[in-house]
Amino acid sequence: MKNFAKRLISILMVVIMMAGISVNAFAADNTTAKALQFNKDGKFRIMHVTDTHLDVDNVDASVWLIAQACDKEKPDLVVVTGDNVQNEDDAAKTKNYIDKLMSVFQERNIPTAVTFGNHDSEVGAMSREDLMAYYNTYSCSVSLDDGPAISGCGTYNIPVISSDGSKVKFNVWVFDSNDYDGNGHYGNVKADQVEWYKQKSDELKAANGGEVVYSLAFQHIIVPEVYDALKKADGKQLFSFEHIINKGEYYMFDPNGINFGTLNETPCSGYENDGQFDAMVEKGDVLAMFTGHDHTNAFGVKHKGIDIVNSLSTRYNGDAFSSQYGYRILDIDENDTSKYTSRVEHWYDMFTVKDIDTLRKSGDDYGWKLALDVTFKGFFQKYFDLACRQIVSVFSGRQITYAD
Ligand SMILES: [Fe+2]
């Protein structure tokens, strides 16, 4: 009987310890969001939405298109990486635009992670903290205010646990890349945020039996190391772009590098560099980092094992130019989290003639006219753009566009 009691106590202690480890591993605090989970089929899909710049002219069209994208893609997580509302000096209007955006995700019960860009709190009607508190009035928001100890607001991670619920299988980093430095140049992820990342990365690894937990990272502003992965052009050329810091230097895709998508404008990184990219290389857990900020850039370059990727602005202003905008989809499979797949979807490719007719027949008067508008205007934008690239490729002998 004594032995039986001893054995029972031992078993109970092990159970309590395991429960403790398990709860601890998935615990939420002000820098780690409540864990999400791979689907039963072992898949996890992220939609990258950025630079919606919602204002009175584009909010309804942009939000309607984002809703269509959600219905089509059925993401498990939406990450919204800043410049979400256009410089708005009125808190009531800002909240109204946030309501329209967040309602899309709330109605579909899609977990949504938000961080900020250089414009969100620029005018000052709402601080980053006020904005984050408002986003978090929506229960679909998994966003976090990291608190005053960490620079900016909106730096946190989201663990993704395996479909069987046994362990953290993947991780999503969200960084606030801040707005501007002291000289008015674009912001960057600060040294204390980098320290937070390194520590959290080590914790995830330790809780995973010493194995790296692979991850994707999201933030508004690209890292300056993007230029190290591009090739310095011999003077100014078509589809080469001036370095944001070193004026007079022009950069383009390196034909010997690993490139994808299209580079359409200068990557506008911060001038300051507090070592975020180097820290990610050192930790070896980040497969790719995704940014917005440069609205027409939909490209990626591999550098020191990490894909540095920019996504298009996710808004529609009712003109041909913005018909090229859209969103990015990332898919991860829990059976091999050391890789991911990525694709860009442009508004102008979203609807077939049949889709538009189905919308018309459904009585969605606003929707079918908008779908027709973006498809019609986009037709010319798409083929004009393709023709330009073809001509430049033929005459320069350079590859201008790579597969997504
Ligand atoms: Fe922007």
Residues whose N, C-alpha, C, O or C-beta is under 5 A from the ligand:
A	BS01	LIG	D51 D83 H293
